[in-house]
């Protein structure tokens, strides 16, 4: 794992955790928006490192590495932890670890519920196919990615991580993301954003369950939006929603 930091380390820290198959540059507009006021920490998750290959083992290991970095550089005190998709699962895990104190937890499409093994197996085949064909620069896969996954400007960054990604990391990510997760009681404000299309029904159920345990949770539903669509394709709107929550 690598860490990219922006802004003055004398300011309060905000952590931005990307999702599965996302390059860390997904957060560039958020970095630009937050770094004047905050110290912005962006982890480059394992199996998503551009410069050299790395292996993803578990959500817990990713969260622990971020915890250690924050304890070493920010005394464990964070203003906000934000996570997208798999990054949301990591963020929720991180916020509950010893030594970490955060005022705000922002989750977007976070998969906090287990999934049937058959469905996880199907997803593994799908993601493995995407990575294999991306390594081959398959035109159909790349066009599909531009339409449904990442804006065109981030495709070169995605291909860098795809070239380095081991297939076992894909399997480990999906097994870990959709394993059993106990929702904790958090001593912070929580924002959970989700869409309504495709597998966002899982995110909706996770948001409801999170709010049942943490009544302070604010849920924002974006009708007609697919998984991670807001953060990936409408970054300015995502930033506005988060700033509105943080400034409330």
Residue pairs with C-beta under 8 A, 6 or more apart in sequence:
1 43
1 44
1 45
1 46
1 49
1 54
1 62
1 65
1 66
2 43
2 44
2 49
2 51
3 41
3 42
3 43
3 44
3 69
4 24
4 41
4 42
4 43
4 44
5 39
5 40
5 41
5 42
6 31
6 35
6 39
6 40
6 42
7 34
7 35
7 36
7 37
7 38
7 39
7 40
8 39
9 39
9 73
9 74
10 39
11 37
11 38
11 39
12 38
12 39
12 77
12 78
12 79
13 38
13 39
13 40
13 41
13 70
13 74
13 77
13 78
13 79
14 34
14 38
14 39
14 40
14 41
14 78
14 79
14 80
14 81
14 82
15 40
15 41
15 42
15 43
15 66
15 70
15 78
15 80
15 81
15 82
15 91
15 94
16 27
16 30
16 31
16 40
16 41
16 42
16 82
16 83
16 87
17 43
17 45
17 66
17 81
17 82
17 83
17 84
17 87
17 88
17 90
17 91
17 94
18 24
18 26
18 27
18 42
18 43
18 45
18 48
18 84
18 87
19 26
19 83
19 84
19 85
19 86
19 87
19 88
19 109
19 228
20 85
20 86
20 127
20 173
20 177
21 48
21 127
21 130
21 131
21 149
21 158
21 161
21 162
22 48
22 84
22 85
22 87
22 150
22 158
22 228
22 232
23 48
23 50
23 150
23 154
23 157
23 158
23 160
23 161
24 42
24 43
24 44
24 45
24 48
25 154
25 157
26 84
26 150
26 154
26 231
26 232
27 42
29 235
29 236
29 239
30 40
30 82
30 235
30 238
30 239
30 242
31 40
31 42
33 239
33 243
34 40
34 239
38 79
38 80
39 74
41 69
41 70
41 73
41 74
43 62
43 65
43 66
43 69
44 50
45 56
45 62
45 87
45 90
46 54
46 55
46 56
46 57
46 61
46 62
46 65
46 169
47 54
47 55
47 56
47 161
47 164
47 165
47 166
47 169
47 170
47 173
48 54
48 56
48 161
48 165
49 161
49 164
50 157
50 160
50 161
50 164
52 164
53 164
53 165
53 166
54 164
55 166
55 168
55 169
55 172
56 62
56 169
56 172
56 173
56 176
57 172
57 176
58 172
58 176
59 86
59 89
59 90
59 93
59 176
59 177
59 179
60 93
60 176
62 90
63 90
63 93
63 94
63 97
64 97
66 90
66 94
67 76
67 94
67 97
67 99
67 100
70 76
70 78
70 100
71 99
71 100
76 99
76 100
76 101
77 101
77 102
78 100
78 101
78 102
78 103
79 102
79 103
79 104
79 246
80 102
80 103
80 104
80 105
80 106
80 242
80 246
81 91
81 94
81 95
81 102
81 104
81 105
81 106
82 91
82 106
82 107
82 108
82 242
83 89
83 90
83 91
83 92
83 106
83 107
83 108
83 110
84 108
84 109
84 228
84 231
85 108
85 109
85 110
85 111
85 227
85 228
86 111
86 173
86 177
87 110
88 107
88 108
88 109
88 110
88 111
88 112
89 110
89 111
89 112
89 177
89 181
91 105
91 106
91 107
91 110
92 105
92 107
92 110
92 112
92 181
92 183
92 184
93 181
94 100
95 102
95 105
95 184
95 186
95 188
96 184
96 186
102 188
103 188
103 189
104 188
104 189
104 190
104 191
104 245
104 246
105 186
105 188
105 189
105 190
105 191
106 190
106 191
106 193
106 242
106 245
107 190
107 191
107 192
107 193
107 207
107 210
108 192
108 193
108 194
108 228
108 230
108 231
108 238
109 193
109 194
109 195
109 200
109 203
109 227
109 228
110 192
110 203
110 206
111 177
111 178
111 202
111 203
111 206
112 181
112 183
112 206
112 209
112 210
113 178
113 181
113 202
113 205
113 206
113 209
114 178
114 179
114 180
114 181
115 123
115 178
115 202
120 174
120 175
120 178
123 174
124 170
124 171
124 174
127 170
127 174
128 167
128 170
128 171
130 141
130 145
131 162
131 165
131 167
131 170
132 167
133 140
133 141
134 141
134 142
134 145
134 158
134 159
134 162
135 162
135 163
137 159
142 155
145 155
145 158
146 152
146 155
148 226
149 158
149 232
150 158
150 232
151 232
151 233
183 209
183 210
183 213
183 214
184 213
185 213
185 214
186 214
189 216
189 218
189 245
190 210
190 214
190 216
190 217
190 218
191 217
191 218
191 220
191 241
191 242
191 245
192 203
192 206
192 207
192 210
192 211
192 217
192 218
192 219
192 220
193 219
193 220
193 221
193 222
193 230
193 238
193 241
194 200
194 203
194 204
194 206
194 207
194 219
194 220
194 221
194 222
195 203
195 221
195 222
195 223
195 224
195 225
195 226
195 227
195 229
195 230
196 204
196 221
196 222
196 223
196 224
196 225
197 224
197 225
197 226
197 227
197 229
198 226
198 227
199 227
200 225
200 226
200 227
203 227
204 221
207 217
207 219
208 219
210 217
211 217
211 219
218 245
220 241
222 229
222 230
230 237
230 238
230 241
231 238
